[in-house]
Amino acid sequence: MTMRSQAERDAVTVEIGYALVTAVVLAVVAGLAVASPMWFLHLEGAAKEIVSRLSLVCAGGVLIWRLASVLIRYDSGRR
């Protein structure tokens, strides 16, 4: 185990915070974009259920993708 300086620990903390904030913002935007037909087209029943579940899956996928891409890019930049 290597000892990290306080500046390195702070940089990792800031990068994790940045990854989380941007991932949440992008996930919300993606989820709302996919769910927007539900409101604008006034979908009912099964169509509304499908679109709402699809928006949740899309938002989750974007969240994971953004977290992974930011943290992997940060790790590869440190090496």
Secondary structure as a PSIPRED ss2 file (coil, helix, strand):
# PSIPRED VFORMAT (PSIPRED V4.0)

   1 M C   1.000  0.000  0.000
   2 T C   1.000  0.000  0.000
   3 M C   1.000  0.000  0.000
   4 R C   1.000  0.000  0.000
   5 S C   1.000  0.000  0.000
   6 Q H   0.000  1.000  0.000
   7 A H   0.000  1.000  0.000
   8 E H   0.000  1.000  0.000
   9 R H   0.000  1.000  0.000
  10 D H   0.000  1.000  0.000
  11 A H   0.000  1.000  0.000
  12 V H   0.000  1.000  0.000
  13 T H   0.000  1.000  0.000
  14 V H   0.000  1.000  0.000
  15 E H   0.000  1.000  0.000
  16 I H   0.000  1.000  0.000
  17 G H   0.000  1.000  0.000
  18 Y H   0.000  1.000  0.000
  19 A H   0.000  1.000  0.000
  20 L H   0.000  1.000  0.000
  21 V H   0.000  1.000  0.000
  22 T H   0.000  1.000  0.000
  23 A H   0.000  1.000  0.000
  24 V H   0.000  1.000  0.000
  25 V H   0.000  1.000  0.000
  26 L H   0.000  1.000  0.000
  27 A H   0.000  1.000  0.000
  28 V H   0.000  1.000  0.000
  29 V H   0.000  1.000  0.000
  30 A H   0.000  1.000  0.000
  31 G H   0.000  1.000  0.000
  32 L H   0.000  1.000  0.000
  33 A H   0.000  1.000  0.000
  34 V H   0.000  1.000  0.000
  35 A H   0.000  1.000  0.000
  36 S H   0.000  1.000  0.000
  37 P H   0.000  1.000  0.000
  38 M H   0.000  1.000  0.000
  39 W H   0.000  1.000  0.000
  40 F H   0.000  1.000  0.000
  41 L C   1.000  0.000  0.000
  42 H C   1.000  0.000  0.000
  43 L C   1.000  0.000  0.000
  44 E C   1.000  0.000  0.000
  45 G H   0.000  1.000  0.000
  46 A H   0.000  1.000  0.000
  47 A H   0.000  1.000  0.000
  48 K H   0.000  1.000  0.000
  49 E H   0.000  1.000  0.000
  50 I H   0.000  1.000  0.000
  51 V H   0.000  1.000  0.000
  52 S H   0.000  1.000  0.000
  53 R H   0.000  1.000  0.000
  54 L H   0.000  1.000  0.000
  55 S H   0.000  1.000  0.000
  56 L H   0.000  1.000  0.000
  57 V H   0.000  1.000  0.000
  58 C H   0.000  1.000  0.000
  59 A H   0.000  1.000  0.000
  60 G H   0.000  1.000  0.000
  61 G H   0.000  1.000  0.000
  62 V H   0.000  1.000  0.000
  63 L H   0.000  1.000  0.000
  64 I H   0.000  1.000  0.000
  65 W H   0.000  1.000  0.000
  66 R H   0.000  1.000  0.000
  67 L H   0.000  1.000  0.000
  68 A H   0.000  1.000  0.000
  69 S H   0.000  1.000  0.000
  70 V H   0.000  1.000  0.000
  71 L H   0.000  1.000  0.000
  72 I H   0.000  1.000  0.000
  73 R H   0.000  1.000  0.000
  74 Y H   0.000  1.000  0.000
  75 D H   0.000  1.000  0.000
  76 S H   0.000  1.000  0.000
  77 G H   0.000  1.000  0.000
  78 R H   0.000  1.000  0.000
  79 R C   1.000  0.000  0.000
